[in-house]
Amino acid sequence: MTAHRIGLVVPSSNVTVETEVPALLARHAQARFSFHSSRMRMHTVSPEELRAMNAQRGRCIDELADAGVDALLYACLVAIMAQGPGEHRRTEDAVTAQLAKAGQRPAVLSSAGALVEALAALGASRIALVMPYLRPLAEQVVAYLESEGFEVLDWAALEVGDNAEVGCIPADRVLKAARGLNRSGADALVISACVQMPSLELIGPAEEEFGLPVLSAATAGAYTLLRHLGLPAVLPGAGLLLAAGQSARGGAPGAAKMAGATLQSRS
């Protein structure tokens, strides 16, 4: 098996991404991974703290450059989306340039860009979302995704401002929020649009219950890391996004409808 080093830039209060992304990638049949994190101080998910957190990015990138990582994931979705449309491209370009100055050329990704890429790979244009954020930030996430060409049919904000508490949101509360959404005509459900809100145990049950592809910031991040490392984006038990054959379908017109038909045939 080939070995790959994954760099993670995470909020200091985040404890979920370093659990879920390694747990997902440990299922890969052809590769092994090690994980190397650098942290930015952040406790409350507010515009002010997100801006202050983003300002610490340069130090984190320098630290991960020292580790010689093969791929780097800027793992705070709302910190990017709250800065306005297209910010994931600007951030990824800036990080790429900083690493190039250090003689490093890893794949550079962000959780925000990964979600956009994963939804496109599913062929999903009409989506529903569950988010932990306070409503003003949730509205910015919706606006960001709409600026990327997705139609957000419905969304739920769980109104949790303390980032440590976000990591403790129980699965039944997330599923209850998803059940309350208008999913009629949706191509996909994003059950956790946040790398801190736990999602892995929800993906399979939610796909079975709702009959459509279900993904999260964590599964989108794993999918995009694999794609940009040139590895098959196939992981068992991680939903249709990472199912065998999805790499061949990904991005094709009607991919989400085909995935939905697969789900219906299982029921």
C-alpha positions as CSV (number, residue, x, y, z in Angstrom):
1,M,0.0,0.0,0.0
2,T,1.1,3.5,-0.7
3,A,1.4,6.0,2.2
4,H,0.2,9.6,2.1
5,R,0.6,12.4,4.6
6,I,-2.5,14.5,5.1
7,G,-2.2,18.0,6.6
8,L,-5.3,19.5,8.4
9,V,-5.7,23.1,9.3
10,V,-8.4,23.1,12.0
11,P,-10.1,25.4,14.6
12,S,-8.5,24.8,18.0
13,S,-11.9,23.7,19.4
14,N,-12.6,21.2,16.7
15,V,-12.4,17.6,17.7
16,T,-14.5,15.9,15.0
17,V,-12.6,16.3,11.7
18,E,-9.5,14.6,13.2
19,T,-11.8,11.7,14.1
20,E,-14.0,11.4,11.1
21,V,-11.7,12.0,8.2
22,P,-9.1,9.5,9.5
23,A,-11.8,7.0,10.2
24,L,-13.1,7.3,6.6
25,L,-9.7,7.1,4.9
26,A,-8.7,4.1,7.1
27,R,-11.3,2.1,5.0
28,H,-9.4,2.6,1.8
29,A,-8.3,-0.6,0.1
30,Q,-5.2,0.7,-1.7
31,A,-3.5,3.3,0.5
32,R,-2.5,4.2,4.1
33,F,-2.6,7.7,5.5
34,S,-1.1,9.7,8.4
35,F,-2.6,12.9,9.7
36,H,-0.8,16.1,10.7
37,S,-2.7,19.0,12.2
38,S,-2.1,22.7,12.9
39,R,-4.6,24.7,14.9
40,M,-6.1,28.2,14.7
41,R,-7.6,29.6,17.9
42,M,-11.4,29.7,17.8
43,H,-14.1,29.0,20.4
44,T,-17.3,30.8,19.3
45,V,-18.6,30.5,15.7
46,S,-19.1,34.2,15.1
47,P,-18.0,36.4,12.2
48,E,-15.4,38.1,14.4
49,E,-13.8,34.9,15.7
50,L,-13.9,33.4,12.2
51,R,-12.0,36.4,10.8
52,A,-9.5,36.2,13.6
53,M,-9.1,32.5,13.1
54,N,-8.4,32.9,9.3
55,A,-5.7,35.5,10.1
56,Q,-3.7,32.7,11.7
57,R,-3.6,30.7,8.5
58,G,-0.1,31.6,7.5
59,R,1.5,30.1,10.6
60,C,-0.5,26.9,10.2
61,I,0.6,26.5,6.5
62,D,4.2,27.1,7.4
63,E,4.0,24.4,10.1
64,L,2.4,21.9,7.7
65,A,5.0,22.7,5.0
66,D,7.6,21.5,7.5
67,A,5.9,18.1,7.6
68,G,6.0,17.7,3.8
69,V,2.4,16.7,3.4
70,D,1.0,15.2,0.2
71,A,-2.4,17.0,0.6
72,L,-3.7,19.8,2.8
73,L,-7.3,20.3,3.8
74,Y,-8.3,23.7,5.3
75,A,-11.0,22.2,7.5
76,C,-13.5,24.9,8.5
77,L,-16.3,25.2,6.1
78,V,-18.1,28.3,7.5
79,A,-14.8,30.2,8.0
80,I,-14.4,30.2,4.2
81,M,-18.1,30.6,3.2
82,A,-18.6,33.5,5.6
83,Q,-16.1,35.6,3.6
84,G,-18.2,35.7,0.5
85,P,-18.7,34.0,-2.9
86,G,-15.7,32.3,-4.4
87,E,-13.6,32.5,-1.2
88,H,-12.6,28.8,-1.3
89,R,-10.8,29.4,-4.6
90,R,-9.0,32.5,-3.3
91,T,-8.0,30.7,-0.1
92,E,-6.8,27.6,-1.9
93,D,-4.8,29.7,-4.4
94,A,-3.2,31.7,-1.5
95,V,-2.2,28.5,0.4
96,T,-0.9,27.0,-2.8
97,A,1.3,30.0,-3.4
98,Q,2.6,30.0,0.2
99,L,3.5,26.4,0.0
100,A,5.2,26.9,-3.4
101,K,7.5,29.5,-1.8
102,A,8.5,26.8,0.7
103,G,9.2,24.3,-2.2
104,Q,6.1,22.3,-1.4
105,R,3.4,21.4,-3.9
106,P,0.8,19.3,-2.2
107,A,-2.9,19.1,-3.3
108,V,-4.5,22.1,-1.5
109,L,-8.2,21.7,-0.6
110,S,-10.8,23.3,1.7
111,S,-13.9,21.9,3.3
112,A,-15.9,24.5,1.5
113,G,-14.5,23.7,-1.9
114,A,-14.8,19.9,-1.2
115,L,-18.5,20.2,-0.5
116,V,-19.0,22.1,-3.8
117,E,-16.9,19.5,-5.7
118,A,-18.7,16.6,-4.1
119,L,-22.2,17.9,-4.9
120,A,-21.1,18.5,-8.5
121,A,-19.7,14.9,-8.7
122,L,-23.1,13.6,-7.6
123,G,-24.8,15.7,-10.3
124,A,-26.8,17.4,-7.6
125,S,-28.3,20.8,-8.4
126,R,-31.2,20.9,-5.9
127,I,-30.1,20.3,-2.3
128,A,-31.3,20.4,1.4
129,L,-28.9,21.2,4.3
130,V,-28.6,20.7,8.0
131,M,-26.1,23.1,9.8
132,P,-25.2,23.8,13.4
133,Y,-24.7,27.5,12.9
134,L,-26.5,30.5,14.2
135,R,-29.0,31.8,11.6
136,P,-27.0,34.7,10.2
137,L,-24.0,32.4,9.4
138,A,-26.3,29.7,8.1
139,E,-27.8,32.2,5.7
140,Q,-24.3,33.0,4.4
141,V,-23.7,29.3,3.8
142,V,-26.9,29.1,1.8
143,A,-26.0,32.2,-0.2
144,Y,-22.5,30.8,-0.9
145,L,-23.9,27.5,-2.2
146,E,-26.4,29.4,-4.3
147,S,-23.6,31.5,-5.8
148,E,-22.0,28.2,-6.9
149,G,-25.1,27.3,-8.9
150,F,-27.0,25.1,-6.4
151,E,-30.6,25.5,-5.5
152,V,-31.1,25.2,-1.8
153,L,-34.6,23.9,-1.4
154,D,-34.7,24.0,2.4
155,W,-32.3,24.2,5.3
156,A,-32.1,23.9,9.1
157,A,-29.8,25.8,11.4
158,L,-29.5,24.2,14.9
159,E,-28.4,27.6,16.4
160,V,-25.3,26.3,18.3
161,G,-22.7,29.1,18.7
162,D,-20.2,27.4,20.9
163,N,-17.9,25.3,18.7
164,A,-17.2,22.7,21.4
165,E,-20.9,22.1,21.8
166,V,-21.2,21.6,18.0
167,G,-19.0,18.6,18.4
168,C,-21.5,17.1,20.9
169,I,-24.7,17.5,19.0
170,P,-26.5,14.2,19.2
171,A,-27.4,12.2,16.1
172,D,-31.1,12.1,16.9
173,R,-31.3,15.9,16.9
174,V,-29.6,16.1,13.5
175,L,-31.9,13.5,12.0
176,K,-35.0,15.2,13.5
177,A,-33.9,18.4,11.7
178,A,-33.4,16.5,8.4
179,R,-36.9,15.0,8.7
180,G,-38.4,18.4,9.1
181,L,-36.9,19.6,5.8
182,N,-38.8,19.9,2.5
183,R,-36.8,17.4,0.4
184,S,-39.3,17.2,-2.5
185,G,-37.3,17.3,-5.7
186,A,-33.9,17.3,-3.9
187,D,-31.0,15.6,-5.6
188,A,-29.0,15.3,-2.3
189,L,-29.1,16.0,1.4
190,V,-26.1,17.5,3.2
191,I,-26.7,16.2,6.7
192,S,-23.8,18.1,8.2
193,A,-22.5,21.2,6.5
194,C,-19.8,21.5,9.2
195,V,-16.7,19.5,9.8
196,Q,-17.3,19.8,13.6
197,M,-20.8,18.4,13.7
198,P,-20.6,14.6,13.8
199,S,-22.0,12.8,10.8
200,L,-20.5,9.4,10.0
201,E,-23.1,7.3,11.9
202,L,-25.9,9.2,10.1
203,I,-25.0,8.8,6.4
204,G,-26.2,5.2,5.9
205,P,-29.4,5.4,7.9
206,A,-30.3,8.7,6.4
207,E,-29.8,7.4,2.8
208,E,-32.1,4.4,3.6
209,E,-34.7,6.6,5.3
210,F,-34.8,9.5,2.7
211,G,-34.0,7.6,-0.5
212,L,-31.5,10.1,-1.8
213,P,-27.7,10.6,-1.6
214,V,-26.6,11.9,1.7
215,L,-23.2,13.5,2.4
216,S,-21.5,15.6,4.9
217,A,-18.5,18.0,5.1
218,A,-16.5,15.0,6.3
219,T,-17.4,12.6,3.5
220,A,-17.0,15.4,0.9
221,G,-13.5,16.1,2.4
222,A,-12.5,12.4,2.2
223,Y,-13.9,12.2,-1.4
224,T,-12.0,15.2,-2.6
225,L,-8.7,14.2,-0.9
226,L,-8.8,10.9,-2.6
227,R,-9.6,12.4,-6.0
228,H,-6.8,14.9,-5.8
229,L,-4.3,12.3,-4.6
230,G,-5.2,10.3,-7.7
231,L,-6.7,7.4,-5.7
232,P,-10.1,5.6,-6.2
233,A,-12.7,7.6,-4.3
234,V,-14.3,4.4,-2.9
235,L,-14.9,3.8,0.8
236,P,-17.3,1.3,2.2
237,G,-20.1,2.4,4.4
238,A,-19.7,6.1,3.6
239,G,-22.7,6.7,1.4
240,L,-23.3,6.8,-2.4
241,L,-20.8,9.6,-2.9
242,L,-18.0,7.1,-2.0
243,A,-19.7,4.0,-3.3
244,A,-18.0,1.7,-5.8
245,G,-18.7,3.0,-9.3
246,Q,-19.4,6.6,-8.2
247,S,-16.1,7.8,-9.5
248,A,-17.2,6.6,-13.0
249,R,-20.6,8.3,-12.6
250,G,-19.4,11.4,-10.8
251,G,-20.3,14.7,-12.5
252,A,-22.3,13.0,-15.2
253,P,-25.8,14.4,-15.9
254,G,-28.4,12.6,-13.9
255,A,-25.8,11.0,-11.5
256,A,-28.0,11.9,-8.5
257,K,-31.1,10.4,-10.2
258,M,-29.2,7.2,-10.9
259,A,-28.0,7.2,-7.3
260,G,-31.6,7.7,-6.1
261,A,-32.7,4.8,-8.3
262,T,-30.1,2.6,-6.7
263,L,-31.4,3.5,-3.2
264,Q,-35.0,2.8,-4.2
265,S,-34.0,-0.6,-5.5
266,R,-32.5,-1.4,-2.2
267,S,-35.7,-0.7,-0.3
